[in-house]
Structures are given as C-alpha cells and as structure tokens.
Amino acid sequence: MTTDPINIYEYEQVARERLPAAEYDFIAGGATDELTIRRTRQAFDSIMLRPRMLVDVAEIDPSTTVLGQNIEFPVMLDPSGNHGRAHAEGETATVRAAAAEGVVTVVSSSSTYTLEVIAEAATGPIWFQQYLFRDPGFTREMALRAQEAGYSVICLTLDSNVTPKRERNIRNDYQLATVPNYPGLDRNESGAISQFRTRSATWRELDQAMADIPLPVIVKGIMTGEDARLCAEHGVQGLVVSNHGARQLDTTFATIEVLPEIVEAVDGRCEVYLDGGIRRGADVMKAIALGARAVLVGRPVFWGLAVDGEAGLRSVLRILRDELTMTMAACGKRTLAELDGSVIGTVSPLLDAFTQPEGLRLPHV
Ligand SMILES: Cc1cc2nc3c(=O)[nH]c(=O)nc-3n(C[C@H](O)[C@H](O)[C@H](O)COP(=O)(O)O)c2cc1C
C-alpha cells in the first residue's frame, strides 16, 4: 500500500500534521463563520457529470493558452502570501514546480522572497499580483519592477482593501510574516502593509493603473455580472472570479455559482478564470464546462509544499491533471474546446419525484 497522499484532501491532512497549528489555521481558515468555505465544496459536489459512451478518447489533450501563453492543463497557481510558511524554499520551489508541470504561477507581492529572487528561480512563465496602492506612483513602480524582473502579466487584486475578520487568527494571536517586496517593512507587524493600501480606489484608479502599466492587466476578486461588465468595458485582459478563498467576506456565493452570470456579462471580451475550492480534477472540468478558460488553486499549493517542497507541489499538480484527463475521457471529451454545459447537470431528474406527494413511481418489471 502506498503511503504517499493520493489526493488533495490527503495532502491537506498530512500538511496539517506537519505545520504549526496557527499556520495551518491561517492557510485553511476563512472569514467569520466560514460558511462560504463549506458552501464552495457543496456547490462543486452538487454538480453532477453526464458520462458519454463510444467516443474515441484514446488521446486527451487538456492544454490551452492564457493570454497567449501555453499551459499544459488549465490550472494555474494562485497568488498567495509567504510560501515560506509551508517550506523553507518558499516561492522559489513553487515557480520551479509550476514550470516543470507546464503551468503559470501568479506570484504574490506578499512573498517570502523578493520578486526578483523568485523570478531568478523561474524557468517558465510567471505573472505578478499586487494591489492598487494608495500612491499610484508606487503601484506603477512595483509593476515596473516586476516587468523588469521578467513577469509578463500584472494581476491586480481588488477584494482585499477591507481588513477581514478571521477569527481563527484572532484566537491564535497570529503574526503575519515577512514582506520583503515592501520598502521599509521587515515584517508585516500588525498589518503594517495596510499603510500602502487604500479603500478609496475606484474604476478611475484602475484606468490610471492600466495606463501606467506596460503589461497586460488582469483583475482578481470579481463576483457579480455588474462588475464583470465594468471590467470588460474598462479593458482588462482577464478577470478572476474569486472571493479570495472565502477569506475576506463570508456568506458570498461560491465562485462556481456566479461563474455563468459572469461569463454571460463578459461575452468574450476578456478571459475569465476562476478560483476557490478546486480540489479535484472534476472541479476543474466543471469550471471549464461553465465557461472559465482556466482555474487557479490557492491552498493546495501550501499543502504540496508542506508535505514535500517542490516535489510535493509537482505531485499535487499531477494529481489534478490526471483526475482532469480521466474525467474528460469518461465524459467523451478530448479537448477543453469540446467541453460545454452538456457534460454537467445541476438539477436531479428525480427532483419532481422527490417533491411530489405520491413520490417516485417505478415502472413494473
Ligand atoms: C494563505 C493564503 C494567502 C493568500 N494571499 C493572497 C495574496 O497575497 N494575494 C491574493 O490576491 N490572494 C491571496 N490569497 C487568495 C488566493 O489567491 C485564492 O483566491 C484562494 O486561496 C483560492 O481558494 P482556494 O484556496 O480554495 O484554492 C491567499 C490565500 C491563502 C490561503
């Protein structure tokens, strides 16, 4: 019997045993009651697949492009702070693992190592995540630094301008880690990073940033058709349907629930990605079938790193890829382009029978 973890949940279990409890809580936890964390898994788990027979699925190709860059399968690594909390090599291990498995890493500005050191370690495409800062000059400066270092896309996270209430961290008196990308800050003591942040940014500041940044810009944190339409109108090249892993605001919908509304609002004007709760290859397929171009994973990156550094993260990615190709094959789909709503069902065909007073009537056999 193999003792290595064989799925993402087992990776989490092993990581939990190895990490200090407060670190595990910081990574796994969410805002207030964590209702949306639970809802997210329920939402994915309640989407059923419709398998198809007698289709030639000898060859499955899950590759695609994101903003013109080739990726081997439609899973990217989410920006998330301080990978050093899971493994000493931090983001340098992350970018190596992603490149080896043929996917893009979106590196967080709150990384353990500087963006330059991480870029140095990367052998594949890397994107950089930052914020619309209080000082537009600093927003531009950080993006230019990233461009200079070799990052090819800037991801502006929009959903973190309000400090969330994460009760596990309050109980654990959790201290945030190092943030070497921010000048003058050794540690993010008491959220010192917030001196760079602003709650007053509007679509005007986004326009300004896009004019200032000479790289494609995507935004992260979109949860409504209204905002998705505005993103398209303001000319972003991509958006991530995300609620920040339910870490900012609780009792939002699961991202997969709002994906169709957002895809419709965007109407092909920019690429749509999704994150939040992707733990199985089948989840990836469900998101693609509902209109996402690719998905991103956040917490599974920490679980892979905590278990076995670069090798652990490569294994996490391979598991997702293998589960995805297996699921595509069983549903008679050879490429991502063949995936559409016909592979999934969200409403039980028996629902009427369950809700009728006479119940389910079976034909005589
Ligand atoms: C420990 C941790 C740190 C994070 N830090 C950032 C960050 O620095 N910037 C950002 O845009 N999102 C950050 N996120 C959110 C992730 O990018 C992503 O939206 C979320 O984790 C996706 O959900 P999942 O973890 O269920 O895959 C963080 C998430 C976690 C778990």
The ligand as an ORCA input file, in Angstrom:
! r2SCAN-3c Opt
* xyz 0 1
  C      -2.622     31.647      2.949
  C      -3.226     32.414      1.811
  C      -2.666     33.619      1.423
  C      -3.235     34.344      0.361
  N      -2.617     35.501     -0.059
  C      -3.102     36.150     -1.162
  C      -2.395     37.261     -1.701
  O      -1.334     37.649     -1.221
  N      -2.949     37.868     -2.784
  C      -4.107     37.438     -3.370
  O      -4.563     38.027     -4.356
  N      -4.771     36.368     -2.884
  C      -4.290     35.712     -1.808
  N      -4.945     34.598     -1.348
  C      -6.173     34.125     -2.038
  C      -5.831     33.143     -3.153
  O      -5.194     33.789     -4.235
  C      -7.091     32.473     -3.734
  O      -8.021     33.445     -4.121
  C      -7.753     31.449     -2.828
  O      -6.837     30.825     -1.975
  C      -8.462     30.420     -3.711
  O      -9.138     29.482     -2.984
  P      -8.541     28.020     -2.610
  O      -7.507     28.252     -1.550
  O      -9.741     27.316     -2.092
  O      -7.973     27.389     -3.859
  C      -4.399     33.857     -0.302
  C      -4.933     32.637      0.105
  C      -4.376     31.907      1.134
  C      -4.992     30.585      1.509
*
